């Protein structure tokens, strides 16, 4: 029965012994502290506009919402608005969806709530997935774009940040399939740097963390405020419970 379940899960791409074929790699942990770092969020917004907003829209978000990150309207207009005229405009793109589907094989999804939609209870949050995804691209000449990805095998999206990270090749080794000993699978063994990027490995991971932090923030800009309000509410309920308990004791103290 366990073997049957594992086989079915593999068919649906949920687990796999072959990292290159099933997308079953473990997700790395997104550095959550960046959500409290305004400079990181601002840098993430810059990376998003420069590298993502060319093909992906964020139509459920408006440019003026970036004021919540400490940016002025003048800064937004000067540095982050390339496809709109007004600060109140939605973050849309001019690319035609039909043409995009012809070029890439699928219409690039809107990224407004992408971090919230990619969560997997068994692996981590949507931010964990995106943090892993943007750090596991590798060169693959068998693909139309010349790129592949460990977290999303055969992805149609090219590696848009390759100039920052450089070009890498993935090393695989044939090993026995743990679910079917008569077969072999390709097991991921690491990356080989082919050409250097503009950033070293640590700087690139930090930049991706900034970008993912912005995507997480964009999915729910009021998230930090909601967390703070939640703490206040819980403290209030705790104090109220204490008063109610003592009041109840005072009312019933003479009743035996």
C-alpha positions as CSV (number, residue, x, y, z in Angstrom):
1,X,0.0,0.0,0.0
2,X,2.8,2.4,0.9
3,X,4.5,1.7,-2.5
4,X,1.2,2.4,-4.3
5,X,0.7,5.7,-2.5
6,X,4.3,6.7,-3.2
7,X,3.9,5.8,-6.9
8,X,0.6,7.8,-7.2
9,X,2.2,10.9,-5.5
10,X,5.1,10.6,-7.8
11,X,2.8,10.6,-10.8
12,X,1.2,13.8,-9.6
13,X,4.6,15.4,-9.1
14,X,4.3,15.7,-5.4
15,X,7.2,13.5,-4.4
16,X,10.0,12.0,-6.4
17,X,13.3,10.2,-6.0
18,X,14.6,12.0,-9.1
19,X,15.1,15.7,-8.3
20,X,15.2,16.6,-12.0
21,X,11.9,14.8,-12.9
22,X,9.5,15.1,-10.0
23,X,10.1,18.5,-8.3
24,X,10.5,16.7,-5.0
25,X,13.4,18.7,-3.5
26,X,13.2,20.0,0.0
27,X,12.5,23.8,0.2
28,X,15.0,26.1,1.8
29,X,13.8,28.4,4.5
30,X,13.2,32.0,3.5
31,X,14.9,34.5,5.8
32,X,11.8,35.8,7.5
33,X,13.7,38.7,9.2
34,X,13.7,40.5,5.9
35,X,10.0,41.1,6.3
36,X,10.9,43.6,9.0
37,X,13.7,45.2,7.0
38,X,12.4,48.2,5.1
39,X,15.6,48.5,3.0
40,X,15.3,44.8,2.0
41,X,11.7,45.3,0.9
42,X,12.6,48.4,-1.1
43,X,15.4,46.5,-2.8
44,X,12.9,43.7,-3.5
45,X,10.5,46.1,-5.1
46,X,13.3,47.4,-7.3
47,X,14.3,43.9,-8.4
48,X,10.6,43.0,-9.0
49,X,10.1,46.0,-11.3
50,X,13.3,45.5,-13.2
51,X,13.3,41.7,-13.6
52,X,9.7,40.5,-13.1
53,X,7.3,43.2,-14.2
54,X,8.4,42.8,-17.9
55,X,6.4,39.5,-18.3
56,X,4.5,39.2,-15.0
57,X,1.9,41.7,-13.9
58,X,0.8,42.5,-10.4
59,X,-2.6,43.8,-11.3
60,X,-4.1,43.6,-7.9
61,X,-1.5,46.0,-6.5
62,X,-1.0,49.7,-7.2
63,X,2.2,51.7,-7.4
64,X,1.1,54.1,-4.7
65,X,1.0,51.2,-2.2
66,X,4.8,51.3,-2.3
67,X,4.5,54.4,0.0
68,X,3.9,51.9,2.8
69,X,7.5,50.9,2.3
70,X,8.7,54.4,3.0
71,X,9.0,55.5,-0.6
72,X,7.7,58.9,-1.7
73,X,5.7,59.4,-4.9
74,X,8.6,61.1,-6.5
75,X,10.9,58.1,-5.8
76,X,8.2,55.7,-7.1
77,X,7.8,57.8,-10.3
78,X,11.6,58.2,-10.9
79,X,12.8,54.7,-10.1
80,X,9.9,52.2,-10.2
81,X,7.4,53.3,-12.8
82,X,8.3,52.2,-16.3
83,X,4.9,50.9,-17.6
84,X,2.4,53.4,-16.1
85,X,1.7,57.1,-16.1
86,X,0.1,57.6,-12.7
87,X,1.2,56.5,-9.3
88,X,-2.4,55.2,-8.7
89,X,-2.2,52.9,-11.6
90,X,-2.2,49.1,-11.3
91,X,1.1,47.3,-11.8
92,X,0.1,45.9,-15.2
93,X,2.2,44.9,-18.3
94,X,1.7,45.7,-21.9
95,X,2.4,42.2,-23.2
96,X,-0.5,40.5,-24.9
97,X,-1.5,37.3,-23.1
98,X,-2.0,35.4,-26.4
99,X,1.4,36.4,-27.6
100,X,2.9,35.4,-24.2
101,X,1.3,32.0,-24.5
102,X,2.7,31.5,-28.0
103,X,6.2,32.6,-26.9
104,X,6.4,30.8,-23.5
105,X,3.9,28.0,-23.9
106,X,1.8,29.4,-21.1
107,X,0.7,32.9,-20.0
108,X,2.9,34.2,-17.2
109,X,0.8,34.3,-14.1
110,X,0.0,37.4,-12.1
111,X,2.3,37.7,-9.1
112,X,0.3,39.7,-6.7
113,X,-0.5,36.8,-4.4
114,X,2.0,34.3,-5.8
115,X,3.7,33.9,-2.4
116,X,0.4,33.0,-0.7
117,X,-0.7,30.6,-3.5
118,X,2.5,28.4,-3.5
119,X,2.4,27.2,0.1
120,X,2.6,23.5,0.9
121,X,2.0,22.3,4.4
122,X,4.4,19.4,4.1
123,X,7.3,21.6,2.7
124,X,6.8,25.1,3.8
125,X,5.4,28.5,3.0
126,X,5.0,30.0,-0.4
127,X,7.9,32.3,0.4
128,X,10.0,29.2,1.1
129,X,9.1,27.8,-2.3
130,X,9.9,31.0,-4.2
131,X,13.2,31.4,-2.3
132,X,14.2,27.9,-3.4
133,X,12.8,28.3,-6.9
134,X,14.8,31.4,-7.7
135,X,18.0,29.8,-6.5
136,X,17.8,26.4,-8.3
137,X,17.9,27.4,-12.0
138,X,20.5,25.6,-14.1
139,X,21.6,25.4,-17.7
140,X,19.7,22.8,-19.8
141,X,20.2,22.9,-23.6
142,X,17.4,20.4,-24.1
143,X,14.8,23.0,-23.1
144,X,13.5,25.8,-25.4
145,X,14.7,28.5,-23.0
146,X,18.0,26.9,-22.3
147,X,17.2,26.7,-18.6
148,X,15.6,24.2,-16.1
149,X,14.8,24.3,-12.5
150,X,15.0,21.8,-9.6
151,X,12.0,23.1,-7.8
152,X,9.9,23.4,-11.0
153,X,11.2,20.9,-13.5
154,X,10.7,21.8,-17.2
155,X,9.6,25.3,-16.3
156,X,8.8,27.5,-19.2
157,X,10.3,30.6,-17.5
158,X,13.9,31.4,-18.3
159,X,16.3,32.4,-15.5
160,X,15.8,36.2,-15.5
161,X,18.4,36.7,-12.8
162,X,21.2,34.8,-14.5
163,X,23.3,37.9,-14.9
164,X,23.3,38.3,-11.2
165,X,23.9,34.7,-10.3
166,X,25.9,33.6,-13.3
167,X,25.4,30.4,-15.2
168,X,25.4,27.0,-13.5
169,X,25.1,23.4,-14.5
170,X,23.4,20.7,-12.4
171,X,25.2,17.5,-11.7
172,X,23.2,14.3,-11.5
173,X,24.0,10.7,-10.8
174,X,22.1,7.6,-11.7
175,X,21.0,5.7,-8.6
176,X,18.6,2.9,-7.9
177,X,15.0,4.0,-7.6
178,X,14.0,3.5,-3.8
179,X,10.5,2.6,-4.9
180,X,11.3,0.3,-7.8
181,X,14.7,-1.5,-7.6
182,X,14.5,-2.5,-11.2
183,X,14.8,1.1,-12.3
184,X,17.3,3.9,-11.9
185,X,16.7,7.6,-11.4
186,X,18.8,10.8,-11.7
187,X,19.7,12.1,-8.3
188,X,20.9,15.7,-7.9
189,X,24.4,16.0,-6.6
190,X,25.1,19.7,-6.8
191,X,25.8,22.7,-9.0
192,X,28.9,23.6,-11.1
193,X,29.5,27.2,-11.7
194,X,30.0,27.8,-15.5
195,X,30.3,31.6,-15.6
196,X,30.5,34.1,-12.7
197,X,27.6,36.5,-12.0
198,X,27.6,40.1,-10.9
199,X,27.0,38.9,-7.3
200,X,28.7,36.2,-5.3
201,X,26.6,33.3,-3.9
202,X,25.9,35.1,-0.5
203,X,25.0,38.4,-2.2
204,X,22.7,36.6,-4.7
205,X,20.9,34.7,-1.9
206,X,20.4,38.0,-0.1
207,X,19.0,39.6,-3.2
208,X,16.6,36.7,-3.8
209,X,15.6,37.0,-0.2
210,X,14.8,40.7,-0.7
211,X,12.7,39.9,-3.9
212,X,10.8,37.1,-2.1
213,X,10.2,39.4,0.9
214,X,8.6,41.9,-1.4
215,X,6.4,39.3,-3.1
216,X,5.3,38.1,0.3
217,X,4.6,41.7,1.4
218,X,2.7,42.4,-1.9
219,X,0.4,39.5,-1.3
220,X,-0.8,41.1,2.0
221,X,0.6,44.6,2.6
222,X,-1.2,44.8,5.9
223,X,0.4,41.6,7.2
224,X,2.7,43.2,9.7
225,X,-0.1,45.5,11.0
226,X,-2.3,42.4,11.4
227,X,0.3,40.6,13.4
228,X,0.8,43.6,15.7
229,X,-2.9,44.0,16.2
230,X,-3.2,40.3,16.9
231,X,-0.7,40.6,19.7
232,X,-2.6,43.6,21.2
233,X,-5.9,41.7,21.0
234,X,-4.5,38.6,22.7
235,X,-3.0,40.7,25.5
236,X,-6.4,42.4,25.9
237,X,-8.2,39.1,26.1
238,X,-5.7,37.8,28.6
239,X,-6.3,40.8,30.9
240,X,-10.0,40.6,30.4
241,X,-10.0,36.9,31.3
242,X,-8.1,37.7,34.5
243,X,-10.7,40.3,35.5
244,X,-13.6,37.9,34.6
245,X,-12.0,35.1,36.7
246,X,-11.6,37.3,39.7
247,X,-15.1,38.8,39.3
248,X,-16.6,35.3,39.0
249,X,-14.8,34.4,42.3
250,X,-16.1,37.5,44.0
251,X,-19.8,36.7,43.0
252,X,-19.6,33.1,44.1
253,X,-17.5,33.4,47.2
254,X,-20.5,33.1,49.6
255,X,-22.1,30.3,47.8
256,X,-21.2,26.9,49.1
